[in-house]
Amino acid sequence: MRLLALSLLLTSAFAAQASPEKPTDAELNDWMAFLRSISLPIITEVCTPLLADQGDYAGVAAKWLETHHAEIARGRDFTKAGSPKDRDFDQYHANMAADFKQKLLAKPEASQRAICTDSLNALQKSIPNSAG
């Protein structure tokens, strides 16, 4: 449930980005990979120390980024194509990431830990041949 809330937070934050009338499932998957890649450095920064007893969060995150590189690139292209041309794409996402970090850090530690645990499980499940 917390992972769903995190996904909804990210999705609503970036919803205005790419809005073709009927994106394919593959385009949506790529878009979600791109969104996750934006938030992952922040989540890694917060979660690595919180989940030190559960393994190498940073290593899992790096492996996820490596194995999803193509999807992230396609998702970035898809998102950029649907973005308003009157704003700097990269700066907009940097601002969104900063806002996400502020909101994540404002949560109580127990909530952060729960979000981190859900995130770690989701990352492990989406890495081919992962032991997670």
Number of C-alpha atoms within 10 A of each C-alpha: 9 15 17 11 11 16 16 13 14 19 16 11 16 17 12 12 20 21 13 12 6 8 13 10 9 12 18 16 16 24 26 21 22 25 22 18 21 19 18 20 16 17 24 22 13 18 23 19 14 18 18 11 9 11 11 16 27 20 12 19 22 16 17 21 20 12 14 18 16 14 19 23 16 18 24 22 16 21 26 15 14 13 16 13 9 6 9 11 15 10 10 12 17 14 11 17 20 14 13 20 17 12 11 18 15 11 12 9 12 10 14 19 17 17 22 22 19 17 22 25 15 13 20 19 14 13 18 12 8 12 7 13
